[in-house]
Amino acid sequence: MHGNKKERAPKQAPQPAETVKQQENAAVPESKPQDVSAPKTLPEREEAPSVNDGTEDNGAAGAAESAKDTAAEGAAVKSVASKADTAAEGEKHEENEKPEKSEQEGKAENAEKAQESGTGGSPSPAAESRAPSKPSEPSEPSEPPSKLSEPSNLLEPSAREKLRAAVGRLGWKKWAAIAAVFAVLLGAGLFLAFGTTHVIERSDRDAKENIYMVVKPGTTASEISDHLMRLGVIDSRLRFWWLMKLQGDAQKFKTGTYAFAPHMDEQAVLDKLVSGDTTVVRFTIPEGFGIKEIAKRLADEGLVDEQEFLAEAKDFAPYDYMKKRPNERYAAEGYLFPDTYEIHSEVTPEAIMKMMAEDFDTRLTPALRQQAAAKNLSIHDLITLASLVEKEARYDEDRPIIAQVFFKRLQMGMPLQSDTTLQYLMAGPKEDVSIEDTKIDSPYNTYQHAGLPPGPIASPGMKSILAVLNPASTDYLYFVADRQGHNHYSQTYDEHLAIVEQVR
């Protein structure tokens, strides 16, 4: 700024070069270059003279009254002061908090200076030194004034200014991206804390049926929260967990078996656990359920761990006729009688299987065992054949007829060709088996292997057991079920194929 103003031509009338040169020579040696890097508003800084208040004009006017022969020199001084005024205006813009002198103070000061100088025509050297001069090139002072150290309280505003400038440089797109990321993180946090997470589907059950959960000694609050969530009792394990912690109930749970309903209020569940409102366990196993289906049902109701139950069932054989045969999957398969049970003691996989196996052994009366022996059927063979009948027949009238078909094929050495044995090998039920399914390599595949499979494929009810002990008297060799589950029978294979075309 100063350099640009120096290059301008003065607005006043041209003055003698000798006079201008004399004024410049008098000002330059004794003035110091202005410190353009000086901070704003420094209370400790030495008071700089105001250069735009007309001080030099008043001094020049006083000199003109005492010595008219130096009027030209006074005009030159006024020209120089005018230039200085212009330069000082820019400096004053930077140092806007510098205290200004009033016009009267400036006049009084100039009068005193004029008297002390004792010269009527030219200003004193001291006055010239205070008048801002214009050096040819602005330069930095060799040593900054000792009184210009910045106060510590000025650093904080400077940091805020930098932060404000950095924030201002961010465009709206960046702000939008930041806001979007923040919204996603906030939503995820709220969802984890209060949202609904995965709930198991309890298949083949009425939603109003009880869900049981066993609290054992040493069970932690986190384990209880996870278990309730898996069973579908609560919708948010984190919300329940925090409720426990906030109320201080995490260590107040009573052991025992509890009955819950799906999607209960978390506070109601917590109150039940703290009060020890236990219940008698009641569950029902339908006829035709295999070991896998029983394990899933009990696990869905919160009574057992599914994998633990399956592992226990592999070798569970409290009775001799349950002894595991070669290639048999589960020793307990077929002998856990389908019924409704109540448990008044501790609930474990072994306790449940023992109770169900005892029920089966009681229902298989001595009379029924003798009747099986009369037909040359071991208990194992009786239950294996009854399990096939149970899975093939949907209606009671079909059971004795299907049992007769199986007996006739066994007598002839003909494969039983029961689709139910293929379904037993599959991960899930399949409405119609395919030709490819009949090629599955397994001892349970009754299309590939004649005779009975290695063991039962489900838990038969008493009607199917009695149907095997009392089969119908027919000549049927084939049967096929329609879409409603009713079976249609035939004596020859050609008749069977014609019926298949009609009902399927």
QUITA-V666614 format. One record per residue. N is the residue number from 1. RES is the residue in three letters. PSI is psi in whole degrees, -180 to 180 (* if undefined). OMEGA is omega in radians with two decimals (none if undefined). Layout:
N/RES/PSI/OMEGA
N/RES/PSI/OMEGA
This chain:
1/MET/-46/-3.09
2/HIS/-40/-3.12
3/GLY/-38/-3.13
4/ASN/-39/-3.13
5/LYS/-29/3.12
6/LYS/-32/-3.07
7/GLU/-15/-3.10
8/ARG/150/3.05
9/ALA/138/-3.14
10/PRO/147/-3.14
11/LYS/-21/-3.10
12/GLN/171/3.12
13/ALA/148/-3.13
14/PRO/139/3.13
15/GLN/162/3.11
16/PRO/137/-3.10
17/ALA/-34/-3.12
18/GLU/-39/-3.14
19/THR/-46/3.12
20/VAL/-44/-3.13
21/LYS/-37/3.11
22/GLN/-40/3.13
23/GLN/-43/-3.12
24/GLU/-41/3.12
25/ASN/-32/3.12
26/ALA/-28/-3.06
27/ALA/-41/-2.97
28/VAL/-48/-3.03
29/PRO/-35/-2.99
30/GLU/-5/3.14
31/SER/153/3.09
32/LYS/146/3.12
33/PRO/145/-3.14
34/GLN/140/3.11
35/ASP/98/-3.07
36/VAL/-14/-3.13
37/SER/9/-3.12
38/ALA/140/-3.13
39/PRO/159/3.09
40/LYS/148/2.98
41/THR/71/3.08
42/LEU/108/-3.07
43/PRO/-28/-3.11
44/GLU/-12/-3.04
45/ARG/145/3.10
46/GLU/142/-3.08
47/GLU/119/3.11
48/ALA/144/-3.14
49/PRO/142/3.05
50/SER/131/-3.03
51/VAL/6/-3.11
52/ASN/23/-3.11
53/ASP/11/3.06
54/GLY/19/-3.12
55/THR/-48/-3.13
56/GLU/-32/3.10
57/ASP/-43/3.13
58/ASN/-41/3.10
59/GLY/-41/-3.14
60/ALA/-36/3.13
61/ALA/-40/3.10
62/GLY/-40/3.13
63/ALA/-35/-3.13
64/ALA/-35/3.13
65/GLU/-37/-3.11
66/SER/-27/-3.10
67/ALA/101/-3.13
68/LYS/-25/-3.11
69/ASP/-11/3.12
70/THR/23/-3.12
71/ALA/-38/3.14
72/ALA/-40/3.13
73/GLU/-39/3.08
74/GLY/-38/3.09
75/ALA/-38/3.10
76/ALA/-40/3.11
77/VAL/-41/3.13
78/LYS/-37/3.10
79/SER/-45/3.14
80/VAL/-41/3.12
81/ALA/-35/3.11
82/SER/-41/3.08
83/LYS/-42/3.13
84/ALA/-36/3.09
85/ASP/-45/-3.12
86/THR/-43/3.12
87/ALA/-37/-3.10
88/ALA/-26/3.11
89/GLU/-42/3.07
90/GLY/-41/3.13
91/GLU/-37/-3.14
92/LYS/-30/3.10
93/HIS/-36/3.10
94/GLU/-38/-3.12
95/GLU/64/-3.00
96/ASN/-11/-3.11
97/GLU/5/3.14
98/LYS/134/-3.14
99/PRO/134/3.14
100/GLU/148/3.06
101/LYS/144/3.07
102/SER/162/-3.10
103/GLU/-38/-3.13
104/GLN/-40/3.10
105/GLU/-39/3.12
106/GLY/-42/3.14
107/LYS/-44/3.14
108/ALA/-41/3.14
109/GLU/-42/3.13
110/ASN/-37/3.12
111/ALA/-43/3.11
112/GLU/-40/-3.14
113/LYS/-38/-3.13
114/ALA/-38/3.13
115/GLN/-41/-3.13
116/GLU/-34/-3.10
117/SER/-31/3.14
118/GLY/13/3.12
119/THR/137/-3.12
120/GLY/-22/-3.02
121/GLY/-37/-3.05
122/SER/147/3.12
123/PRO/155/-3.12
124/SER/159/3.10
125/PRO/-34/3.13
126/ALA/-40/3.12
127/ALA/-40/3.12
128/GLU/-35/-3.14
129/SER/-31/3.09
130/ARG/-25/3.10
131/ALA/129/-3.11
132/PRO/128/3.11
133/SER/168/-3.14
134/LYS/98/3.09
135/PRO/159/-3.10
136/SER/-39/3.11
137/GLU/127/3.10
138/PRO/137/-3.12
139/SER/156/3.13
140/GLU/140/3.10
141/PRO/144/-3.12
142/SER/-39/3.10
143/GLU/124/3.10
144/PRO/146/3.14
145/PRO/141/-3.10
146/SER/-23/-3.09
147/LYS/7/-3.08
148/LEU/16/3.09
149/SER/137/-3.06
150/GLU/137/3.03
151/PRO/151/-3.11
152/SER/-27/-3.08
153/ASN/-5/3.10
154/LEU/-14/-3.10
155/LEU/-39/-3.11
156/GLU/-47/3.05
157/PRO/-36/3.14
158/SER/-41/3.11
159/ALA/-40/3.11
160/ARG/-38/3.11
161/GLU/-40/3.13
162/LYS/-43/3.12
163/LEU/-41/3.13
164/ARG/-38/3.12
165/ALA/-40/3.13
166/ALA/-42/3.11
167/VAL/-38/-3.13
168/GLY/-27/-3.12
169/ARG/-16/3.10
170/LEU/129/3.13
171/GLY/170/-3.10
172/TRP/-28/3.13
173/LYS/-40/3.13
174/LYS/-39/3.09
175/TRP/-39/3.12
176/ALA/-39/3.12
177/ALA/-43/3.12
178/ILE/-44/3.13
179/ALA/-39/3.14
180/ALA/-43/3.12
181/VAL/-42/3.12
182/PHE/-42/-3.14
183/ALA/-40/3.13
184/VAL/-46/3.14
185/LEU/-42/3.12
186/LEU/-44/3.12
187/GLY/-40/3.12
188/ALA/-42/3.11
189/GLY/-44/3.12
190/LEU/-37/-3.14
191/PHE/-42/3.14
192/LEU/-36/-3.09
193/ALA/-38/-2.99
194/PHE/-4/-3.05
195/GLY/173/3.12
196/THR/132/3.08
197/THR/-172/-2.99
198/HIS/134/3.09
199/VAL/134/-3.12
200/ILE/151/3.09
201/GLU/119/-3.13
202/ARG/93/-3.03
203/SER/156/3.05
204/ASP/29/-3.11
205/ARG/150/3.03
206/ASP/136/-3.12
207/ALA/-18/-3.13
208/LYS/-6/3.12
209/GLU/156/-3.12
210/ASN/148/2.98
211/ILE/122/-3.07
212/TYR/145/3.05
213/MET/134/-3.12
214/VAL/124/3.07
215/VAL/115/-3.11
216/LYS/160/3.08
217/PRO/135/3.14
218/GLY/-3/3.11
219/THR/130/-3.09
220/THR/164/3.12
221/ALA/-39/3.13
222/SER/-41/3.12
223/GLU/-40/3.11
224/ILE/-43/3.12
225/SER/-47/-3.14
226/ASP/-41/-3.11
227/HIS/-45/3.11
228/LEU/-36/3.13
229/MET/-44/-3.14
230/ARG/-35/-3.12
231/LEU/-13/-3.12
232/GLY/15/3.12
233/VAL/-43/3.11
234/ILE/161/-3.10
235/ASP/-16/-3.13
236/SER/112/-3.13
237/ARG/-32/3.13
238/LEU/-40/3.11
239/ARG/-43/3.12
240/PHE/-41/-3.12
241/TRP/-45/3.12
242/TRP/-36/3.10
243/LEU/-40/3.09
244/MET/-46/-3.08
245/LYS/-45/-3.09
246/LEU/-34/-3.12
247/GLN/-4/3.11
248/GLY/32/-3.07
249/ASP/4/-3.02
250/ALA/-25/-3.11
251/GLN/13/-3.03
252/LYS/6/-3.09
253/PHE/143/3.08
254/LYS/142/3.11
255/THR/157/-3.14
256/GLY/-174/-3.13
257/THR/128/-3.08
258/TYR/149/3.08
259/ALA/125/3.13
260/PHE/173/3.05
261/ALA/162/3.12
262/PRO/142/3.01
263/HIS/50/3.11
264/MET/160/3.02
265/ASP/136/-3.07
266/GLU/-37/-3.14
267/GLN/-38/3.12
268/ALA/-39/3.10
269/VAL/-44/-3.13
270/LEU/-42/3.13
271/ASP/-39/-3.13
272/LYS/-40/-3.13
273/LEU/-38/-3.11
274/VAL/-38/-3.11
275/SER/-13/-3.12
276/GLY/36/-3.12
277/ASP/71/-3.11
278/THR/173/-3.07
279/THR/166/2.99
280/VAL/128/-3.09
281/VAL/131/3.12
282/ARG/123/3.12
283/PHE/159/-3.11
284/THR/132/3.05
285/ILE/117/-3.12
286/PRO/160/3.06
287/GLU/142/3.13
288/GLY/0/3.08
289/PHE/134/3.01
290/GLY/179/-3.12
291/ILE/-43/-3.13
292/LYS/-40/-3.14
293/GLU/-36/3.08
294/ILE/-44/-3.14
295/ALA/-42/3.14
296/LYS/-42/3.14
297/ARG/-48/-3.13
298/LEU/-36/3.11
299/ALA/-40/3.10
300/ASP/-33/-3.14
301/GLU/-1/3.06
302/GLY/16/-3.07
303/LEU/-35/-3.07
304/VAL/167/2.92
305/ASP/128/-3.01
306/GLU/-47/-3.09
307/GLN/-35/3.09
308/GLU/-40/3.13
309/PHE/-45/3.14
310/LEU/-40/3.13
311/ALA/-39/3.12
312/GLU/-34/-3.08
313/ALA/-20/-3.10
314/LYS/-40/-3.04
315/ASP/15/-3.13
316/PHE/112/-3.08
317/ALA/77/-3.13
318/PRO/-12/-3.13
319/TYR/153/-3.07
320/ASP/-40/-3.10
321/TYR/-8/3.10
322/MET/1/-3.08
323/LYS/135/-3.04
324/LYS/131/3.10
325/ARG/165/3.07
326/PRO/139/3.11
327/ASN/3/3.14
328/GLU/137/-3.08
329/ARG/-54/-3.07
330/TYR/129/3.11
331/ALA/-31/-3.09
332/ALA/-6/-3.09
333/GLU/128/3.09
334/GLY/-18/-3.03
335/TYR/4/3.04
336/LEU/99/-2.94
337/PHE/132/3.14
338/PRO/120/-3.07
339/ASP/-179/3.05
340/THR/131/-3.03
341/TYR/154/3.00
342/GLU/136/-3.13
343/ILE/126/-3.13
344/HIS/-6/-3.12
345/SER/-165/-3.12
346/GLU/138/-3.08
347/VAL/117/3.06
348/THR/161/3.08
349/PRO/-43/-3.13
350/GLU/-41/-3.13
351/ALA/-39/3.14
352/ILE/-46/-3.14
353/MET/-37/3.13
354/LYS/-42/3.13
355/MET/-42/-3.11
356/MET/-38/3.12
357/ALA/-36/3.09
358/GLU/-37/3.09
359/ASP/-43/3.11
360/PHE/-47/-3.08
361/ASP/-32/3.11
362/THR/-40/-3.10
363/ARG/-27/3.10
364/LEU/84/-3.03
365/THR/163/3.06
366/PRO/-35/3.13
367/ALA/-41/3.12
368/LEU/-35/3.14
369/ARG/-39/3.09
370/GLN/-39/3.13
371/GLN/-38/3.10
372/ALA/-41/3.14
373/ALA/-33/3.11
374/ALA/-26/3.11
375/LYS/11/-3.10
376/ASN/37/3.13
377/LEU/125/2.97
378/SER/165/3.10
379/ILE/-37/3.12
380/HIS/-45/3.13
381/ASP/-39/3.13
382/LEU/-48/-3.09
383/ILE/-33/3.10
384/THR/-47/3.14
385/LEU/-38/3.12
386/ALA/-32/3.12
387/SER/-35/3.08
388/LEU/-43/3.11
389/VAL/-43/-3.13
390/GLU/-40/-3.10
391/LYS/-25/-3.11
392/GLU/-31/-3.00
393/ALA/128/3.04
394/ARG/-27/-3.10
395/TYR/147/-3.03
396/ASP/-36/-3.08
397/GLU/-19/-3.13
398/ASP/-21/-2.99
399/ARG/-52/-3.13
400/PRO/-35/-3.12
401/ILE/-45/3.13
402/ILE/-39/3.10
403/ALA/-40/3.11
404/GLN/-40/3.11
405/VAL/-45/-3.13
406/PHE/-41/3.12
407/PHE/-42/-3.10
408/LYS/-40/3.13
409/ARG/-38/3.10
410/LEU/-39/3.12
411/GLN/-34/-3.13
412/MET/-11/-3.06
413/GLY/17/-3.12
414/MET/138/3.09
415/PRO/142/3.13
416/LEU/-31/3.09
417/GLN/51/3.12
418/SER/124/3.12
419/ASP/-26/-3.09
420/THR/-29/3.10
421/THR/-29/3.05
422/LEU/-40/3.11
423/GLN/-34/3.14
424/TYR/-27/-3.13
425/LEU/-14/-3.07
426/MET/160/-3.14
427/ALA/-32/-3.12
428/GLY/169/-3.13
429/PRO/149/-3.13
430/LYS/130/-3.04
431/GLU/-46/3.13
432/ASP/127/3.07
433/VAL/156/-3.10
434/SER/171/3.07
435/ILE/-36/3.13
436/GLU/-35/3.13
437/ASP/-32/-3.12
438/THR/-8/-3.13
439/LYS/6/3.13
440/ILE/132/-3.12
441/ASP/99/3.13
442/SER/145/3.06
443/PRO/-20/3.12
444/TYR/-9/-3.13
445/ASN/102/-3.10
446/THR/2/2.96
447/TYR/-31/-3.09
448/GLN/-22/-3.07
449/HIS/132/3.11
450/ALA/160/3.12
451/GLY/-169/-3.12
452/LEU/153/3.04
453/PRO/173/-3.08
454/PRO/-26/-3.12
455/GLY/-179/3.13
456/PRO/154/3.12
457/ILE/0/-3.14
458/ALA/174/3.08
459/SER/107/-3.11
460/PRO/151/3.02
461/GLY/175/-3.09
462/MET/-31/-3.13
463/LYS/-39/3.12
464/SER/-36/3.09
465/ILE/-43/3.12
466/LEU/-31/3.11
467/ALA/-37/3.11
468/VAL/-37/3.12
469/LEU/-20/-3.12
470/ASN/70/-3.10
471/PRO/161/3.09
472/ALA/162/3.10
473/SER/98/-3.10
474/THR/172/3.04
475/ASP/15/-3.10
476/TYR/144/3.10
477/LEU/-14/-3.10
478/TYR/152/3.02
479/PHE/154/3.10
480/VAL/142/-3.12
481/ALA/141/3.06
482/ASP/-175/-3.05
483/ARG/-18/3.10
484/GLN/-4/3.09
485/GLY/-1/3.11
486/HIS/137/-3.10
487/ASN/146/3.10
488/HIS/135/-2.96
489/TYR/155/3.11
490/SER/161/-3.12
491/GLN/-27/-3.12
492/THR/163/-3.13
493/TYR/-37/3.12
494/ASP/-44/3.08
495/GLU/-38/-3.14
496/HIS/-45/-3.12
497/LEU/-38/3.13
498/ALA/-40/3.12
499/ILE/-40/3.12
500/VAL/-43/3.14
501/GLU/-33/-3.09
502/GLN/-44/-3.01
503/VAL/-16/-3.12
504/ARG/*/none
